[in-house]
Amino acid sequence: YGLVGSEMCIRDRPSEQRRLAAPIDRPASRLPLLLFHGSRDDGKWLQAHKSTYPFGLDELRGQRFHWTALGHYHGHQILPWEDGQPMGAYSGCLLAGGLDETGAKGALIVQMGDGQPLKVEFAALDERQVRAVKCDLSGAGHSEEARQKVRAALEAAGCRRQDLVHLK
């Protein structure tokens, strides 16, 4: 296992220190694993005001761990080696914590073995999803027409009875 740093990570405390810029010392292991809480800054999710130990994909690849379990972002994203094989991932969160956390929530199941290719599978754990749905009510002359438009928008978005819907 690889450990980076010794201080506790305080939620949303910005830090611009690039912990993955230099190689991390790690014990010899057939399956070296890294657990890291940081903000990928060459991806689509960077939130500058919540940046914590930023890193780029090339910096992470340079560490040469067998698998890296990443934390910070609440959506899941699998990060690849140069050949496209998985090398690590943000697992996301088990349950949505707000209306901005749309889509399926759950965990990643990672199967690995010495000399075996990694297998990564997403397992949805929350039966409900947060869905953001837009509905144009222009031209609805009465409440029943508005209801019909809303129902059509919900159906088109794949909403189910158990989902949490943020309707705009």
Buried (B, 14 or more C-beta within 10 A) or exposed (E): EBEBEEEEBEEEEBBEEBBBEEEBEBEEEEEBBBBBBBBBBEBEBEEEEBBBBBBBBEBBBBBEBBBBBBBBBBBBBBBEBEEEEBBBBBBBBEEBEEEEBBBBBBBBEBEBEEEEEBEBEBEEEBEBBBBEBEBEEEEBEEEEEBEEBBEEBBEEBEBEEEBBBEEE
